[in-house]
Amino acid sequence: MSAPLHLHFAKPNVRPGEKPDFSDFERPEAGAIERPETDTPAAEMRDLAFHMIRVLDDEGRACGPWNPGLSPQELRQGLRHMLTLRAYDARMLIAQRQQKTSFYMQHLGEEAISCAFQRELKPGDMNFPTYRQAGLLIAAGYQMKTMMCQVYGNDGDPVRGRQLPVFYSSKDFGFFSISGNLGTQYIQAVGWAMASAISGDTKIAAGWIGDGSTAESDFHAAMVFASTYKAPVVLNVVNNQWAISTFQAVARGGAGSFAARGHGFGIPALRVDGNDYLAVRAVAAWATERARRSLGPTLVEYVTYRAAGHSTSDDPSAYRPSDEGTHWPLGDPVTRLKAHLIALGEWSEERHAQAEAEVLAEVIAAQKEAEEIGTLHSGRRPSAAEMFEDVYAEMPPHLRRQRQQAGV
């Protein structure tokens, strides 16, 4: 008699209260992965979807063919961007706990990915991000005060209270409005990139998605169109090990990596150490060059760890060991880039402490200006009448009636 059928459900190695265990995590030697030419066919570089591109070793040295050769000035700038994002996160988390905003989502442990990637984009390129890529804005020079106003939903909010906190939007800075329906941004990025190519423009797009959202059908639909038309787009997967409370292997299924999903579509796929600022810069440069040369899309998986909760509504200790982040084998992106600069003789612990203090002062000053305009429960807010604007060229009768009934 045949045995009864059963299903498999992936689960993490350890649960809350147990000792963190990353013994099965494969961390290749820095500099060990070859760098193919940007026009290499996908079939000739399949192994890059299973390995992990790393540049910085444990002593802070840059190794191997993927070393982007950044100048000390560029490295210091990258470190400052990450420090700024981390300080911004900390202040906004406190603000949420003080009930100055309803909601916030941190980037703790993932700062290198968005801060580094943005440096390889050009004016006019468009990101289609998730809610954990605010580093794209910070590295592009967007005003923190404006970001804070959006979080507070005050009268300085450029989207006029129409979006959730941290759902930033700026056409001028290449940051498409975030969607709470995860996965949509992948299709949007591919469509935007196709439109750019059809119109004969030179601008490329970058789509962003988390590991959990790759299980959405939108992810696969975007991959079909990107591969069929060789759209000038970089498709980024941020694998921070956890969806809201579900281990990444649930969405990954039996695939060896998220990057390997590109193989079924004939898309070149890379897997990179997401906590290595230099590796992210190098891969971003490689993938964006492919897009600009009309060589088609690239799928990039960034391996990182969400050190904080999914959001301020989440308690990660309910589904993973509370100290698991401190055992993450790829370390902290800020600490690693700092160590690299010190190894080069271009930084020191004293200069780092000074930079942290300077950045914190800048963040606090921006926060003070934003809060002078208003917060969740006080100050100036967008007019309720604005909810009826910027939707239709000519307002339909039913909305005119609603506005009259609302008295705005």
N, C-alpha and C positions, 0 to 999 in steps of 0.2 A: 504494500500500500504506500502511495506517495506521501511524503511528509507535507504538512500544511504549509501554504505559502506565508511569507512574512515580508515586511518592509524594513528597510534600514533607515535609521535616523542618526545623522552625524551629531556628535557631542564633543565638547572640549575634554581635554585630558583630566582636568581637575575642576572641582566645584568650590563654592564659598566655604571657607574654613580649612581647606586643604592647602598643602604647600605648592606654590607655583612650579610648573614643570614644563620647560621648553627643551627637554632632552632630545626630542625628535625634530627640532627645528634645524634645518641645514643652513649654515652660514658660510658661504664660500669665502675663500681668501680674497682680500682686496686686490684688484688689478689682474685677476686670473682670467677674466672673460675677454675674448677677442672682440674688437670693434669692426663690424663689417662696413663696407662702403654703403653710402645711403641708397644707392640704386640696386642693392643686392636683392634678388627675388626672395619672396617669403619662404619658398620651399627650401632654400639654401641656408636658412638661419632659424630653423624650427627649434633648435636646442635653446635659443635665447629666451624662450617662453618658460623654460623650466629652471634655468640657472638664475643667478641674481647678480646684476651689475653693481659692483662696489668699487669705490675709488679710495676712500679713507680707511687706513688700517687702524689697529688699536693704539698705535703710537702717534696718530694724527698726521701721518705721512700720506701724500697723494701718490697712488701707484697705478701703473698699467695704461693701456691704450685709451681708456675712456677719460683719463684726466683732462679736464677742459682747459687747463693752463690759465686759470683766472689770475688777474693781477691782485696784489695785496689790497688795493683800493676796492676792487670788486668784492673781494672776500669780506672785508670789513663792512661794506655796504650790505651784503647779504646777512651778515650777523646782526646788524642793526635792524634790518627789516624783521627778522625773527624775534629779536628782543622786543620790538615794538608790538608785534602781534601778541606775544605772550603777556606783556604788561597790559595791553588793551583788554585782552580776555579776562585777566584778573580783576581789573576795575569794573568791567561790565558784569562779572559774576557777583561781585559785592553789591553792585547797584540792583541786581535782580533780587538778591537776598534782602535788600532794604526796601523792596517793593516799589522801586523807581521804574521798573519795567516788568512785564509779565513773564518774560521768557528769554532765555539766552542759551547759546550753544558754543562751547569752547573748541579750540583747535589744539589743545595741549598734547605735545608729542608729534604733531603732524605739520609743524610750521615750515619745515624745509620744502615740502612739496609745492605748495602754492607760491611761496616767496621766491623759490628758485625758478619755477616754470615761467613766471611772468617776465623774467629778465630776458627770455628768448623770444618774446613776442614783439611785434611792431605796432605803432599807432594804427588803429583801424581794424586790427585783428579782433575777433570776438570770442570771449569765453562764455560757455553755457554751464555755469557752476552748480554745485550743490550748496548746502548751507555751511560747509566747512572749508571754504576757499577764500576767506576774507583777506588772506595774504596776497591774493592777486591784486586787490585794491591798494593795500599798503605798499607793496613793492612798486606799484605804478604811480605812487605819489598822491593818491586820493586823500582828501581831508578826513582826519579822524573825527573832527567835530561833526561833520555831515553824517558819518557812519553812526555816531552816537545819537544824533537827532533821529535817525531812522529807527534805532533800537527803542528810543523813548516815545516815538510817534508824536513828536511835538511839532510846532509850527515851522521848524527848520528841516523837517523830513521832506526830502525831494520827491518821495512817492506819496506824500500827503496822507499817511495813515492807511493806505490801501493794502499794505503787505504786513505779514507777521514780522516781529523783531528779527533781525539778522538777515532778512530777505532783501538785501541791497540791490540796487539797480543803477547802472550808469552807462549810457551809450557811449559817451565821450571817453570813458576808461575801459571800454570793451568788456563790460560785465552785464550780461543779459539778466533780466529779472528772474529771480529764483522761483521755482515751482515747488510747492509742498507735495505734489503728486510725483513721487520719485520715478526717475527713468525718462520723463518727458524731454529733459534737456539733451539727451543723446540724439533723439530724432531731430530736435530743433537745430542742433549743431551741424548735423549732416546736411539738413535742408539748407541752412544758411551757407554752408561751404559750397554746395552745389550751385546755389544762386550766384555766389561770387564768381565761380568758374564760368557759368553761363553768360554772365554779363561782361566777362573779360577783365574782371578786376584782379588785383594781386593780393587781396586779403584772405587770410586763412581763419579757420575756426578751431576751437578746442572744446570738446565735450568732457564733462566730469560726471562720475557716478561712484557710488560706494559699493563695497563688496556685496552687501545684501540686495541692493537694487538691481544687480545683474540678473537676478531671477525674474525680473519684470520682462514682459514680452517686448516692451519698447526697446530694450537693449538689443535684442536679436533683430528687430526690424531695422534699427539704425545700422547694424552691421551689414545687413543685406544690401541696403542702398549705398553705403559707403564703399563696399567692395565692388558692387556692380558698376558704379560710375566712377570709381577711383576719386572720390571726393577729397579735396584738399583740407583734411581735418585730422587732428590728433585726438584719439579717443582714450581718455585717462580713467583708470580704475584705481580708486584709493582703497586698498585692502588694509583696513585698520583692525582686523581680526574679529570685530563684532559689528553686527547690525544693531538695532535698538537694544535687543537683549539676546540675540541669537548668534551663535558661533559661526564664523565665516564658512566653515565647511558645509553648512546647510545649503547655502546658495551655490557654492562651488561644485557640489555633488562629487562625482567620480573623477572629475578633471584634476590633473596634477597641479594646475594653477589657474588663475583667472586669465592670465595672458594666453594660455593655451586655447581659450575659446576663439582666438583669432584664426587658428589653423583651419577650422571648418569653413571659413569664409575667404581663405587665401590672403589674409591680411598679415603683414609683418607684425610680430608681437615681441615685446621686450618685458622683462621683469627686472625691477630695479630696487635697490635699498632706498626706501623712502625717507630714511633718517640721515642720509648722506647728501648734504647740500651739493657737493661737487658732482656726484653721480646723477642727481636729478637734473642739474644744469646740462650735463653732457648728453643725457638721453633726450631732454627737451630740445636741445640744439639739433640733434640728429633727426628727430621726428618732424620738427618744424621745417627743416631743410627739405625733407621728402615732400611735404605738403606744398612748399613754395615751388618746387621743381615739377609739380604735377605728377609725382610718382605714386600718389594715392595715400590712403589713410595708414595710420600706425596705431596699434593698440598697445598701451603701456600700463603695466600693473606696478603700483608703488606699494611695497611691503612696509607697513608701519604699524603703530599701536595706538589706539585711542586711550590715552592715559586718564582722561576724565570721563565723566558720565556722558551718555548720549546727548543729554540736554539737562537743563536745570530741573526737569521733571523726572529725571532718572536717578536711581540708586544702583550703581554697578555692583555694589557688594552683595546684591541679591542673586547675582548669577555668575560671579567670578571672584577669586580671592582678592581681598582688598589691597594687597601689596603686589599684585601680579605685574603691574607696570614697572616696578623697580627691578624686576628680573628679566625684562624684555631684552633679548640678545643683541638687538641693534642699537641699544643705548638711546641717548637723548640727542636730538639734532643740534640743539644750541651748544651743548657741551662738546660735541664732536668738532663742530666748526671752530669753536674757541680753541680747542686743543691743536687744531691744524695751524691756526694763526700763530699760536705760541711757539709751535715747533719751527715755524718759519722765521721766528724772531720778530714778528710784526705785531705782537700783542702781548699782554701780560695780565695777571690776575688783578693788578691795580687798575689798569686801563679798562678791564672788563667791568669791575665794580663801578667805576666812574661812568661808563656807558650805560649801565643799568640805571644808575641814578638820573642821568640826563634824560633817558627815554621815559622813565616813570614821571619825571617832572613835566615832560611834554604831554603825556597822556592825561595827567591830572589837570593840566591847564586846559586841554581840549574838553575834558569832561565838565569842568567848571563853566566854560562858555556854553556848552550844550544844555546844561541844567539851568542856566539863567533863562533860556528860552522856555523850557518846561520838561516835565517828566510824566510818568503815567498818571499821576493824581494831581498834578499842579502845573501852573504856567499856561503858556499859550499853545493851543492846539489848532490843527487845520479846521476850517469851517466845515460843518456837516454838509453844506451845499456842494462841496467839491466831490462828494461821492457820485454825483450825477454828471460830472464833467469828464471829458477826455475818453469817452466811450463811443459815442455816435457823432458823426458830422452834424446831423440834425437830430435833436432829441425827439424821440417818439412820444406820442400823446400820453401813453400810460405812465412814462417817467415824469412828464410835466405835471400830471395829476398827483403823482406820489410826492414830488417836491413841494407842490402847493399844500398838500395835506400835512407834510412835515413842517411847514412854515419856515423853510429855508430857501 
